Amino acid sequence: MKILHLISSPRGEASFSIKLGNAIVEKLQAAYPDSTLKVHDLTNTPFPHLEEVHINSFFTPKENHTAELTSAIKHSDEAIAELKDADVIVIGAPMYNFGIPSTLKAWIDHIARAGQTFRYTEQGPEGLVKNKKLYLAISSGGVYSEGPMKPYDFTESYLRAVLGFMGMTDITAYRAEGVSIPDLKDLALNKAIESVTV
């Protein structure tokens, strides 16, 4: 089994989403001792925000690519190949301003490509990245999975929607939440880790 761990927090060892993601990976490795792990830190090798040249490279047939378009599409091709090669994907997603970090959004913008990870049919859109298991390691300062702040959570709902659109529907989310709330912060991470089953 091939595990891909995507990190999107720039906080390093202080990051709750990284700690939670690492805990999920450790449980996967314990359950599947022969598995291999690839860690891709999106903050160390950030994907460029989409510009005109990237869009043009996506929609121009490969045989018509100029050197500029070939260079522009390289990030996307490599990310899609990495994604398709993995059996299990662990995505670390700290909540920033009610959504995901721009590093993770940029990665999504490069993998969400018509004809590559989804296609439009007469019956509607079809995801092309199938038979994957995904785990989301979400961290947030407040509590957003329930209660009065739930309507502000655009992290899990967005990831489930966009990944599901590409065919990745087997998604389990774990949350270290309330990490900035005095009564909750000391137990938030341990509570999340203890809830993990793989």
Secondary structure, DSSP 4 states (H G I P E B T S, - for coil): -EEEEEE--TTGGG-HHHHHHHHHHHHHHHH-TT-EEEEEETTTSPPPPP-HHHHHHHHS-GGG--HHHHHHHHHHHHHHHHHHH-SEEEEEEE-BTTB--HHHHHHHHHH--BTTTEEEETTEEEE---S-EEEEEEEESS--SSSTTGGG--SHHHHHHHHHHTT---EEEEEEE-TTSTTTHHHHHHHHHHT---
